[in-house]
Amino acid sequence: GYAKAVREHKGLLLMDTTWRDAHQSLLATRMRTKELERCAEYTNTALSNAFSLEMWGGATFDVAMRFLHECPWERLESLREKTPDIPFQMLLRGANAVGYTNYPDNVVHKFCKQAHASGIDIFRVFDSLNYVDNLKLGVDAAGSAGGFVEGAMSYTGNVADPTKGKYNLEYYMKLADEFVDMGVHSLAIKDMAGLLTPAAAKMLVGALREQHPNTPIHVHTHDTPGTGIASMIAAAEAGADVVDVAIDAMSGMTSQPSMGALVSMLAGTDADTGIDKSLVGGLNTYWENVRNVYLPFESGQLSGSSDVYEHEIPGGQYTNLLFQSRQLGLTDKWPEIKRKYAEANMVLGDIPKVTPSSKVVGDLAQFMVAQNLNQQQVEDQAESLAFPESVVQFLRGEIGIPPGGFPEPLRSKVLESRGIEAVDGRPGATLPDYNFEEAEKLLKEKFGAKFIDDKDVLSHALYPNVFTEWKEFESIYGEVSKLPTDLFLSPMKENDEVEFELNPGTRVIIKLISITPPRDDGQRTVTFEINGERWLMPVTDISVASDANVRRKASGPNEVGSPMPGVIVNLKVKEGDTVTEGEPLATLSAMKMETVIPASASGVVKHVAVNIGDKVDGDDLLVEIE
């Protein structure tokens, strides 16, 4: 019924991405639920004519627990209650659900059923490699849950340029036919990097409209090169029913095109959006003020970047990589990282790039920069290089089969040298069902029955480590989601005072009195008042470090150093262990990629210079072998 209403609608419909992809692309997904709740009721009125609000899924699920220390399900249900009249849309990564790996089929189905029950109306289903078997699982799960299913084609290349290789018009038309055969309610073009030029939009949307006259067409892009508005107007003129935009204050660059600009340009035309710009103005002012609060998470990008047509980095990943490269002191290498991204993509066979495949390309690109490798060297040395885990997993087939198959002989070299067997077919097809009852029992034993419900068990099934760390954090610090955002993001200074609602009807006034200098072990005593009552609390200041913690650099063949800056997340050996050359010693996490560090020689481990959780710089000594 909704699909028919969309096709019969006069004018262009809009989906607003402000509550998900806009802040995921501009602010590293760090938007707290509080900011969304404050404008929810007004949004319900101002955007009452919108097709949908994209407000959940993608990276928002794990970031809620990992960094914001919030429950993603509570966000969905709270916003649903405050915004009852506009359809809610989420981004589903096909067989990957909202994760970075494959899950048992019953996990994906149960997740979609709960998401729909909690408030999701529309599921945009995609696969990072456009792998049809993975897509079908996502479509079936969303459909059986009762959702409106939007089949999304991950767009790469340029259909208007015949020299761009395998991603031509015929490729996308075939994929669209397969979606329609699956029974989707609408088709979407998911242009995650901003590669869809006006000419390409006109060609692809026009062909889709002609071939599927009764199926709604929804177009998504990022404004990275600055052509988003032009491409969306071209798509509308070619027959698109819905396009994606963001509130002006959260639009542009790696986010979506400006809502206000598109509404103004189409006002009074056959494609009039029906959005009242006078109502949107107040919403825009709100988001301008909110964005100022989140300045610490701005990537530093000051303009569009037309070189995206060469490197093809997706919008959200572009700002994340830029932000992280600045954090790691690699700003001067940013142009090289972009060049290497394009090169890494070709090493892997020129694949669609969106989570999780984009992470594979990004990890390989950073590895190539850190190791000063080019494409030929990667292919020649594939048997001995310590590739990031995500690259090995991709080549094994753990996220699916890429268009045109895997790159050879790279794949064979990597797998055979490591004694790894390739995955045959859909990665999740052979996984046993997840035992929800057993998981619920264990979680209730660990955290207490009153703190665990069915949605918690689902969160744990998708992100066991992230969920556990969040619950452990909450058991120590409580529900920090209640804190005001400025206090959550920035610590109080001496004599600062803050007032906020702890529970409905219960307000507290907290004043920080003093913080003592650190002891040798880093311990400080914090004195503060709560509603006038004084408290003293000892805390450990992890930022305090002595000169003894300065690490020496590795030198010589028997000293294994860190290939790049990062954090040690796993140690596989201890002093006295016997190791052989190439054997894994430790795992390094850097810029969202994990790299296994191999032994440089055979022998006995003489000294392990790091612990799990230690931050290291490039060439810092990790392990000494004799």
C-alpha positions in Angstrom: 0.0 0.0 0.0 2.7 2.5 0.9 4.6 1.7 -2.3 1.5 2.5 -4.4 0.9 5.7 -2.5 4.5 6.8 -3.1 4.2 6.1 -6.8 0.9 8.1 -7.0 2.3 11.0 -5.0 2.6 14.3 -6.9 6.0 15.9 -6.2 9.3 14.7 -4.9 9.4 13.1 -1.4 12.3 13.6 0.9 14.0 11.4 3.5 15.9 13.3 6.2 19.2 11.7 7.3 19.9 14.2 10.2 19.3 11.6 12.9 21.7 9.0 11.4 23.8 9.4 8.3 24.4 13.1 8.6 26.0 13.0 12.0 27.6 9.6 11.2 29.3 11.3 8.2 30.2 14.6 9.9 30.6 13.9 13.6 31.8 10.3 13.8 28.3 9.1 14.9 28.8 10.7 18.3 25.3 12.3 18.5 23.7 11.5 21.8 20.0 10.6 22.1 19.3 13.7 24.2 19.9 16.0 21.2 17.4 14.0 19.1 14.8 13.8 21.8 14.8 17.6 22.3 13.8 18.3 18.8 11.7 15.2 18.2 8.2 16.6 18.7 8.9 19.7 16.6 10.4 17.5 13.9 7.2 15.5 13.9 5.3 18.6 12.8 7.9 20.3 10.6 8.7 17.2 8.5 5.2 15.7 8.6 5.3 15.5 4.7 8.6 13.6 4.6 8.8 10.1 3.2 10.8 9.0 6.3 13.4 9.9 8.9 16.5 7.8 8.7 17.4 7.5 12.4 18.8 4.0 13.3 21.1 1.2 12.1 24.4 1.5 10.4 27.1 2.5 12.8 24.7 4.1 15.3 24.0 0.7 17.0 27.4 -0.2 18.2 28.6 3.4 18.8 25.6 3.9 21.1 27.1 1.3 23.4 30.8 1.7 22.6 31.2 5.4 23.0 28.0 7.0 24.1 27.3 4.4 26.8 23.6 4.3 25.8 21.1 1.5 24.9 20.4 1.7 21.1 17.0 0.1 21.6 16.0 2.8 24.2 16.9 5.5 21.6 14.6 3.9 19.0 11.7 3.5 21.4 12.0 6.9 23.0 12.1 8.7 19.6 9.2 6.6 18.3 7.1 7.7 21.2 8.0 11.4 20.6 7.7 11.2 16.8 4.6 9.1 16.0 3.6 10.4 12.6 6.6 10.1 10.3 7.9 6.7 9.2 11.2 5.6 10.7 13.8 4.1 8.4 16.9 2.2 9.3 20.0 0.9 7.4 20.4 -2.9 7.5 23.7 -4.4 6.3 22.0 -7.5 4.8 23.5 -10.6 6.4 25.7 -8.4 8.5 22.6 -6.8 10.3 24.2 -3.8 12.0 27.6 -5.5 12.5 30.8 -6.0 10.6 30.6 -9.8 10.3 28.1 -12.5 9.4 25.7 -13.8 11.9 23.5 -17.0 12.2 20.3 -16.5 10.2 18.2 -16.6 13.4 20.0 -13.6 14.8 19.3 -11.5 11.7 15.6 -12.5 11.7 15.2 -11.9 15.4 16.9 -8.6 15.1 14.6 -7.4 12.3 11.5 -8.6 14.2 12.5 -6.7 17.3 13.5 -3.6 15.3 10.1 -3.5 13.7 8.3 -4.0 17.0 10.4 -1.2 18.6 9.5 1.3 15.9 11.2 0.8 12.5 8.9 1.0 9.5 11.3 0.9 6.6 14.4 -1.3 6.2 17.0 -0.2 3.6 18.8 -3.4 2.9 22.2 -3.5 1.3 25.3 -5.6 1.0 28.7 -4.1 0.9 29.6 -6.3 -2.1 26.2 -6.4 -3.7 26.4 -10.2 -3.0 22.9 -11.4 -3.8 22.8 -14.3 -1.3 23.6 -11.9 1.5 21.0 -9.5 0.2 18.3 -12.1 0.1 18.7 -13.0 3.7 18.3 -9.3 4.7 15.3 -8.8 2.5 13.7 -12.0 3.8 14.3 -11.1 7.4 13.0 -7.5 7.1 10.0 -8.6 5.1 9.0 -11.4 7.4 9.3 -8.9 10.3 6.5 -6.9 8.7 8.7 -4.0 7.4 8.6 -2.0 4.2 11.7 -3.4 2.4 13.9 -1.2 0.3 16.5 -3.0 -1.8 19.6 -0.9 -2.1 22.2 -1.2 -4.8 25.7 -0.1 -3.5 26.8 2.3 -6.2 30.4 2.6 -7.4 32.0 3.5 -10.7 30.2 5.7 -13.2 27.5 4.3 -15.4 27.9 7.4 -17.7 31.5 6.6 -18.4 32.0 3.5 -20.5 35.7 3.3 -19.6 34.9 2.6 -15.9 34.8 -1.1 -16.3 32.4 -3.7 -14.8 30.0 -1.3 -13.0 28.0 -0.3 -16.1 24.3 0.2 -16.6 23.8 -3.5 -17.4 25.3 -4.5 -14.0 22.9 -2.3 -12.0 19.8 -3.2 -14.1 20.5 -6.9 -13.5 20.9 -6.3 -9.7 17.6 -4.3 -9.7 15.8 -7.2 -11.4 17.1 -9.6 -8.8 15.8 -7.3 -6.0 12.4 -7.1 -7.6 12.3 -10.9 -7.9 13.0 -11.0 -4.2 9.8 -9.0 -3.6 11.2 -5.7 -2.3 8.7 -2.8 -2.0 11.1 -0.2 -3.5 14.5 0.2 -5.1 17.3 2.4 -3.8 20.5 3.6 -5.3 23.0 3.9 -2.4 25.7 6.2 -3.5 27.9 6.1 -0.4 30.8 8.2 -1.7 29.1 10.9 -3.9 30.1 9.3 -7.2 26.6 9.6 -8.8 27.0 12.5 -11.3 23.9 14.3 -12.7 24.5 12.5 -16.0 24.8 9.1 -14.3 21.7 9.8 -12.1 19.7 10.6 -15.2 20.8 7.5 -17.1 20.5 5.0 -14.2 17.2 6.3 -12.7 15.7 6.7 -16.2 16.5 3.1 -17.1 15.2 1.8 -13.7 12.0 3.8 -14.1 11.4 2.4 -17.6 12.1 -1.2 -16.6 10.2 -1.0 -13.2 7.3 1.5 -13.7 5.4 0.5 -10.6 8.3 0.3 -8.1 9.3 3.4 -6.1 12.9 4.6 -6.7 14.8 6.2 -3.8 18.2 7.8 -4.3 20.9 8.4 -1.7 24.1 10.3 -2.1 26.8 12.2 -0.2 27.8 15.7 -1.1 31.5 15.2 -0.9 32.3 16.6 -4.4 29.7 19.3 -4.1 27.4 18.0 -6.8 24.7 16.4 -4.6 21.9 18.9 -5.3 22.4 18.7 -9.1 22.4 14.9 -9.0 19.3 14.7 -6.9 17.4 17.1 -9.2 18.6 15.1 -12.2 17.3 11.9 -10.4 14.0 13.5 -9.8 13.6 14.6 -13.4 14.4 11.1 -14.5 11.7 9.6 -12.4 12.9 9.1 -8.8 10.2 9.2 -6.1 12.4 9.9 -3.1 15.8 11.5 -2.5 17.9 11.9 0.7 18.7 15.2 2.2 19.8 16.6 5.6 18.9 19.7 7.6 21.1 22.6 6.3 23.2 22.8 9.4 24.0 19.1 9.1 24.3 18.9 5.3 27.0 19.3 2.7 30.5 17.9 2.3 30.5 14.2 3.4 26.9 14.4 4.5 23.8 14.6 2.3 22.7 17.6 0.2 20.9 20.5 1.8 17.2 20.1 2.5 16.6 23.8 2.4 18.3 24.3 -0.9 16.3 21.4 -2.5 13.0 22.6 -1.0 13.6 26.1 -2.3 14.7 25.1 -5.8 11.6 22.8 -6.3 9.0 25.0 -4.7 6.1 25.7 -7.0 7.3 23.1 -9.6 5.8 19.7 -10.4 8.4 18.3 -8.1 7.4 20.5 -5.1 8.4 18.6 -1.9 5.5 19.9 0.2 7.9 20.8 3.0 7.2 24.1 4.7 10.5 25.9 4.7 9.3 28.3 7.4 9.0 25.4 9.8 12.3 23.9 8.8 14.0 27.2 9.6 13.5 26.7 13.4 14.8 23.2 13.2 17.9 24.4 11.3 18.7 26.9 14.0 18.4 24.2 16.6 20.9 22.0 14.7 23.3 24.9 14.2 23.5 25.3 18.0 23.8 21.5 18.6 26.6 21.1 16.1 28.7 23.7 18.0 28.5 21.5 21.1 30.0 18.6 19.1 33.0 20.6 17.7 35.5 18.1 19.2 34.3 15.5 16.7 34.5 17.6 13.6 37.0 16.0 11.2 38.6 19.4 10.3 37.3 19.2 6.7 36.5 22.7 5.5 35.3 22.1 1.9 34.1 19.6 -0.6 36.6 17.2 -2.2 36.2 16.5 -5.9 39.0 14.1 -5.9 36.5 11.6 -4.5 35.9 10.6 -8.1 39.5 9.2 -8.0 39.8 7.7 -4.6 36.1 6.8 -4.0 36.2 6.9 -0.2 32.6 6.7 1.3 31.4 9.8 3.1 31.4 8.5 6.6 34.7 6.8 6.2 36.3 9.9 4.7 35.7 12.0 7.8 36.6 9.2 10.1 40.0 8.5 8.3 40.7 12.3 8.3 39.9 12.6 12.0 41.9 9.6 13.0 44.9 10.5 10.8 45.0 13.9 12.7 44.8 12.1 16.0 47.7 9.9 15.1 49.8 12.7 13.8 49.6 11.6 10.2 48.0 14.8 8.8 50.9 15.2 6.4 50.2 11.8 5.0 46.5 12.4 4.3 47.0 12.9 0.5 49.0 9.7 0.4 46.3 7.8 2.4 43.7 8.9 -0.3 46.0 7.8 -3.1 46.7 4.5 -1.4 43.0 4.0 -0.8 42.4 4.0 -4.6 45.4 1.7 -5.1 44.3 -0.7 -2.4 40.9 -0.9 -4.0 42.5 -2.1 -7.2 44.7 -4.6 -5.3 41.4 -6.1 -4.0 39.8 -6.2 -7.4 37.9 -2.9 -7.6 35.0 -3.6 -5.2 32.0 -1.6 -4.0 33.1 0.3 -0.8 30.7 0.5 2.1 30.7 -1.0 5.5 32.3 -3.6 6.0 34.1 -3.8 2.6 35.2 -0.1 2.9 36.9 -1.0 6.1 38.9 -3.7 4.3 40.1 -1.2 1.6 40.8 1.4 4.3 42.8 -1.0 6.4 44.9 -2.1 3.4 45.5 1.5 2.4 46.8 2.5 5.8 48.9 -0.7 5.9 50.4 0.2 2.5 51.2 3.8 3.8 52.7 2.5 7.0 54.8 -0.1 5.2 55.6 2.2 2.2 54.3 -0.4 -0.2 52.9 -0.1 -3.7 50.4 -2.4 -5.5 53.1 -4.5 -7.2 55.0 -5.0 -3.9 51.8 -6.1 -2.1 51.1 -8.6 -4.8 54.7 -9.9 -5.0 55.1 -10.1 -1.2 51.6 -11.4 -0.4 52.9 -14.6 1.2 55.0 -12.9 3.8 53.2 -9.6 4.6 51.4 -9.2 8.0 48.1 -8.1 6.4 45.4 -6.6 8.5 42.9 -9.2 9.7 40.1 -7.7 7.7 42.0 -8.1 4.5 42.6 -11.8 5.2 39.0 -12.3 6.2 37.8 -10.7 2.9 40.1 -12.8 0.8 38.8 -15.9 2.6 35.3 -15.0 1.7 34.0 -14.1 5.1 31.9 -11.1 4.0 30.8 -12.6 0.7 31.9 -12.8 -3.0 32.8 -9.5 -4.8 31.5 -8.7 -8.3 33.7 -10.5 -10.8 35.2 -12.8 -8.1 38.3 -12.5 -5.9 41.7 -11.0 -7.1 44.1 -13.7 -8.2 46.9 -14.7 -7.6 46.7 -12.5 -4.5 43.9 -14.5 -2.9 45.7 -17.9 -3.4 49.0 -16.6 -2.2 47.5 -15.2 1.0 45.4 -18.2 1.9 47.8 -20.9 0.9 50.7 -19.3 2.8 48.7 -19.2 5.9 47.1 -22.6 5.5 43.6 -21.1 5.4 40.6 -22.6 3.6 38.3 -20.4 1.6 34.6 -20.0 2.5 32.3 -21.7 0.0 29.1 -19.7 -0.7 27.2 -17.4 1.7 29.4 -17.1 4.8 26.5 -17.3 7.3 24.7 -20.2 5.7 26.6 -22.9 7.7 26.6 -21.1 11.0 24.6 -22.9 13.7 21.6 -21.1 15.2 22.4 -18.8 18.1 21.2 -20.1 21.4 19.3 -17.1 22.8 18.1 -19.0 25.9 21.5 -20.0 27.0 22.9 -16.5 26.3 20.1 -14.9 28.4 20.8 -17.3 31.3 24.5 -16.4 31.3 23.9 -12.7 31.0 21.4 -12.6 33.9 23.9 -14.6 36.0 26.6 -12.1 35.2 24.8 -8.8 35.4 21.6 -9.6 37.3 18.2 -10.6 36.0 16.6 -7.2 36.4 19.3 -5.6 34.2 18.9 -7.9 31.2 16.0 -8.2 28.8 15.4 -9.7 25.4 16.8 -6.7 23.6 20.0 -6.8 25.7 20.4 -10.5 24.6 20.1 -9.4 21.0 22.7 -6.6 21.5 25.1 -9.2 23.0 24.5 -11.6 20.1 25.6 -8.8 17.7 28.4 -7.3 19.7 29.4 -9.5 22.6 32.5 -7.6 23.7 31.1 -4.2 23.2 27.9 -5.0 25.1 29.9 -6.6 28.0 32.2 -3.6 28.2 29.2 -1.2 28.2 27.4 -3.1 30.9 30.6 -3.2 33.0 31.0 0.5 32.5 27.4 1.1 33.5 27.8 -1.0 36.6 30.7 1.3 37.8 29.5 4.7 36.6 25.8 4.3 36.3 23.6 5.6 33.4 25.8 8.4 32.1 23.2 9.1 29.4 21.5 11.2 32.1 24.4 13.7 32.1 24.1 17.0 30.1 26.1 16.7 26.9 28.6 19.5 27.7 29.4 17.6 30.9 29.5 14.2 29.1 32.0 15.6 26.5 34.2 17.8 28.7 35.2 17.3 32.3 34.4 19.8 35.0 37.0 22.2 36.3 37.4 23.3 39.9 34.5 25.5 41.1 32.3 24.5 38.2 28.7 23.8 39.1 26.1 21.9 37.1 22.4 21.1 37.6 20.5 18.3 35.8 17.6 15.9 36.2 18.8 12.5 37.6 15.3 10.9 37.5 11.9 12.3 36.7 11.2 14.9 39.5 14.7 14.5 41.0 17.3 17.2 40.2 20.8 17.4 41.5 23.3 20.2 41.8 26.9 19.1 41.6 29.9 21.4 42.3 33.5 20.4 41.9 35.5 21.7 44.8 39.1 20.5 44.2 41.4 17.9 42.6 44.6 17.0 44.3 47.9 16.7 42.4 48.6 13.1 41.3 50.7 10.7 43.4 53.4 8.6 41.8 50.9 5.9 41.0 48.6 8.4 39.3 45.9 8.6 42.1 44.1 11.9 42.8 41.5 12.8 45.3 38.5 14.6 43.9 36.3 16.7 46.3 32.8 17.7 45.2 29.4 18.6 46.6 26.1 17.0 45.7 23.2 19.2 46.7 25.4 20.8 49.3 26.8 17.5 50.8 30.6 17.1 50.5 32.1 13.9 49.0 35.7 12.8 48.5 36.6 10.2 45.9 40.0 8.7 44.9 40.4 8.3 41.2 43.3 7.1 38.9 44.5 9.6 36.3 45.6 7.5 33.4 47.0 10.5 31.6 49.8 10.7 34.2 53.0 9.1 32.9 56.6 9.1 34.1 59.7 9.3 32.0 60.1 5.6 32.6 57.2 4.9 30.3 59.0 6.4 27.2 59.5 3.4 24.9 62.7 2.6 23.0 62.7 1.8 19.4 63.3 -1.6 17.9 66.6 -2.2 16.2 68.1 -5.3 14.6 66.5 -8.5 13.3 65.7 -9.9 16.7 63.7 -6.9 18.0 60.1 -6.7 16.8 58.7 -3.2 16.5 55.2 -1.8 15.9 54.5 -1.1 12.2 52.4 2.0 13.0 50.9 3.9 15.9 48.1 2.1 17.7 47.0 0.2 20.8 48.0 -3.4 21.8 44.8 -5.4 22.0 46.2 -8.9 22.3 49.4 -10.6 23.3 50.0 -14.2 22.2 53.4 -14.9 23.8 55.2 -14.4 27.1 58.8 -14.3 28.1 60.4 -17.8 27.8 58.1 -18.9 25.0 59.7 -20.5 21.9 58.6 -19.0 18.6 59.2 -19.6 14.9 59.6 -16.9 12.3 56.2 -15.6 11.2 54.4 -16.8 14.3 51.9 -14.3 15.7 53.2 -12.3 18.7 50.7 -9.6 19.3 47.7 -7.8 17.7 47.8 -4.0 17.1 44.6 -1.9 16.7 45.0 1.3 14.8 42.3 3.5 13.1 39.7 0.7 13.4 41.9 -2.0 11.9 43.6 -4.9 13.6 47.1 -6.1 12.5 48.8 -9.3 13.7 52.5 -8.7 14.4 54.6 -11.7 13.4 57.9 -12.9 14.8 60.9 -11.6 12.7 63.0 -14.6 13.6 62.9 -18.0 15.3 64.0 -18.3 18.9 63.0 -17.7 22.6 61.1 -14.7 23.7 63.6 -12.7 25.9 61.5 -9.7 26.7 57.9 -8.5 26.1 58.0 -4.7 26.3 54.2 -4.0 26.2 51.0 -4.9 27.9 47.4 -5.2 26.6 46.0 -1.7 26.4 49.3 0.0 25.9 49.6 2.8 23.3 52.6 2.6 21.0 54.1 4.6 18.2 55.7 3.4 15.0 58.8 1.3 15.6 58.3 1.1 19.3 59.8 -2.1 20.7 57.2 -4.8 21.3 59.1 -8.1 21.7 62.7 -9.1 21.9 63.8 -12.6 20.7 67.1 -14.4 21.3 
